[in-house]
Amino acid sequence: MVTTLAMFGPYDAELMCHAHSKGARVVLKGDVHLSYIVDKSNRTTWITDQVNLAKRQFMDGINIDIEQAVDEGSPEYYALTNLVKETTAAFHKEIPGSQVSDVAWSPKCIDKRCYDYVTIAESCDLLFVMSYDEQSQITGDCIGMANAPLLQTLEAYQEYIDLKIDAKKLVMGVPWYGYDYPCVNLSQKGACYIEKVPFRGAPCSDAAGRQKPYEWIMKQLNSSMSGRLWDDEQKAPYFYYKDQNGQIHQVWYDDPQSICPKADHAKAKGLRGIGMWNGNILDYSHDPVAVQQTAMMWNALLGC
């Protein structure tokens, strides 16, 4: 059952009403430059604006989606912590039953996002853990890899739990998209060496590829040069194709086989739930193959 829908695109009143008719919450996306809200008055103004916007649009909370680099102990570090705490208090007061959520795929300063995860978790209703874009900082060989390798993903949840963050506050986020990497060089063992695009101190990153929705991936797979392949170490599917210029690409993605064990882990660990980024990138046409593929992706969220 879908319990919460975070509206990241333009406001859609029809979607909001449909979600409410099914008993689901609809929440805002919240983002602000942390340097701006170091000042408490600016922070209060921003929070008030978000509460008023949510009330005008009959929405049920906010998903604070801040992904900026923050140094531990910096003014921005404390500003973000206070932002979550004060936003939660304001929303709960003005919109009874409202929900506030935040967070990164690992609490270990990933992408230099050194946040006070423990206090943030205590302050808000839930943490939506974005278990994707896990190759944003590649320090080893600069090669294409899985968007969300199974073991790496599951270890990150244990890291949150080891911080004494209640598992019931954690929602597992899984990707319904993948990465298309143009191969600068392809090794005999199939490793796709990619362009070196640094990111926040790492010499290489997934920014060398392009994010592609599951709908595109399924269609591209049909014309691939390899067919669907499976990496048993990362527990993820991938394939190769050749573009119009003759360049070989490697595509990594998640599908029901890679998502199912993650969903099972979420249940086994007693997490609050599971969600995806994002719900509108499947093929919702009436094509029989697409109907089956889309149903399988939704069902994968229930586990194997």
N, C-alpha and C positions, 0 to 999 in steps of 0.2 A: 504494500500500500504506500502510495506517495503521501508523505506528511508535510513536506515543505518544498516550496518552489521559490528559488531566488531569481528575481527578474533583473537580468543584466542588460537586456536590450531596452528599446523604447517602451514606455508604459503601455500596457495592453489591458484595458478595462474588461474586455470580453474574457481574456485568459484569467484575470483575477477573479471574476465572478464564477467562472467554471470551476476553478480550483476551490473556491469557498463552497460551492455546491457539493463538492466531493469531500468536504471536511479537511482540506489541506490549507496550510498557511501560505501566504505570499509575502516575501520579504524584499526589502530594498537592497541594492548594492551600495556599500559605503566606502568611499576612498577619499583621502585628503593628504596633502603634503604634510609630513610630520613636523617639518620645520615651522610650519604655520601654526600648528596647534600646541607648540611648546608654551605659547602664551595662553594662560587659562581663559582669558576673555574670548580669544579666538576659538578656543575649544568649545566653550559654552555656546557661542553663537552657532558653530557648526552643528553641534548636537541638537540644538533647538530647531534649526532648519530641517534636519533629518526627521525629527519627530513630527513636525508640522507637515512635511511632505507625506510621510506615511499616513497621517490622519486624513489628509485631503484625499488620498488615493485609496483609503480603506484597506491599508496594508497592515501586516501583522508583526513587523519587526524589521531587523536589518542584518545583513551579512557584511561584516567589516572586512573588506578585501584589500588589505594593505600588504604590499610585497616589497617594500623599500628596504634597502640596506640600512642596518642600525648597529652601532657599536654598543656593546654592553656598558651600562653606566652612563651613557651620554644623555643629554637633555631629551633627545628624541626617544630614547629607551623608556624614560619615565613618562614622557608625553603619551606614548602609545598605551602603556599600562593604564594610565589615568583615563585615557580616551575610552577604553573598553569598559572600565569600571563605571565611569560617569554616564556613558551611553546606555549601559544596561539599566542603571538606576532610573534614568529619565524615561526610557521606553517602558519599563515595568510600571512606572507611576502613571504615565499618560495613556498607555494602551495595555490594559490588563490582559495577561496571557500572551504578551508579545515575546519574541525570541530574538536573542542577539548571539551571533556566532562569528568566529574568526578562523586559518592558520597554515603553516608550511608543512611539507611532507616529513620533515624531521626536526626535532628541537635542537640539533647540534649546529647552530649557526649556519645552516645551509644558505647559500647565496648571500652570506654575511648578514642574514636576518637573525641577529642575536637579540631575541625578544625575551621578556620575562614570562615564559610560557606558563609557569606554575601559577603566578598571580592572575594572569589573563584567564586561565582555565577556571580559577576560583570565582572570577568576576562575571563571566558570561554564562550563557545557558549551555552552549556546546561549542566544540571545536570541530570544524569541518576540515579534516586533514587532507590536504591536496596531494594525494599519492600519485603524482605524475610530474612530468618535466624533471625526472630524476637524473638526467644527464646534463643538467645546466652547468655543472662544473666538472669537467673531465680532466683529471690530472695524470692519467696513464696514457696509453696509446690513443691517438686522436682518431677514433673509429666510431662508426654508427653502432648504437646499442639500444636495448629495449627501453621504452619510455618509462616503464615501471616494473623492473625485475622483481620477481616474487620474493626472494629471500631478503633483498634490500628493503623492500616495502614492508614486510612483516617485522623486520628488526626495528624499524623506525617506530612502530606502535609499541613495541616493548620498551623503547627508550622513553616514550611518553609515560607509560605505566610505571617505569622505574623512578620517574620523578614524582610518584605518588599522585598523579593525575587520575581521577576516577575514570575507569573505562567507559562508564555510562555517559561521560561527557564527550566521548570521541566518536565522530562519524567518519567512516572510511570513504574517501573520495577516489573513484577509479576513472580512468580516461576512456572516453568513447572516440578517441582520435589517435593518430599516430604521427610519426615523423618520416618524411621523404628526404633521404640524404643522397645528393649527387656524389658519386664516388670519384675522388681525385685519383685513386689507385685501388685496384681490387687484388688482394693477395690470392695465392693459390688455395688457401684454406677458406676463402670467402669473406675475409675481413674487408670492410669498406672504409678505406681511409678518407677522411673528410677534411674540408678546409678548416684551418685553425682560426676559429673565431673566439677570442677570449671573452670571459664574463666574470666580473667581480673577483679578479685575482687568479682565476683558473685560465690556463693557456688555451683551452679548447672547450667547446660547449655544443649543446643541441641546436644553438642558433645557426649552425651551419646547414641545418635542414629546414624544411617547411612543415608546419603542422597541417595535417590533412584529416578531414572528417571521415568517419567510418563508411559513410555512403560512398565517398570517392574511392576509398581503399578497396572496398568490395568490387567495384567496377574495374579498377586498375588491375586487381588480382587476376581477373579473367584474361587480360592481355599481357600478363607477366611472362618473363622468359624462364622462370623457375617453378611457377606454381607455389602454393603455400608451403613454407618450410617451418620447422620448429626448432628453437634453441632450447635444449634440455637443461642447460645451466641457468639461463635467465627465465625459463618457463614462459616463453613468449613467441608468437608467430612473426614471420617476416617473409619477404620475397624480393626478387630483383626484377627490374624492367629496364628497357632501353628506350630513351626518349628520341624525339625526331632528329636530334643531332648526333645520335649514336652513342650518347653518354649513358653509362650504366648507373642506375639508382638502386639504393637499398631502402626498403620501407619496413619500419618496425611499427607494430600496433598491438592493441589488445582485442581479444575476441572472447566468446564464451569459455573456451578452454583455459585461457589465462585469467579470466575474471572469477570463474567459479571457486578456485581454491582461496582466493582473497575473501570472497563473500563467506565461505565456510569459516575462515579464520576470524572474521568479524563476529560471527555468531559464537564461536568457541571461546573467544576472549571476552564475550559479554559487552561488546561495543554498543553504543546507542543505536547505530544503524549504518546504512551504506547509501552513497549517492554517486552521482557521476558528473563529469564535465564533458559535454553538456547534453541536455535532453533533446535538443532539436537538430542533431547532426546525424541522425539515422535516416534511412530512406523510408518515408511514410507513404510512399505511393502504393497503388494497388497491384503492382507487379508481384506475381506469386512468390518469386524468389526473394524479393525485398521484404515481403510480408513475413516470410519465415525467418529471415536474418534478423529483422527488427524484433520479432517476438523472442528469439533466442537470446538477444542481448539484454532485453528486459528480464527475462527469466533467469539469466545468469546472476543477477543481483540477489537472487534468493538462495544461491549456493548450488552445489552439485547434486 
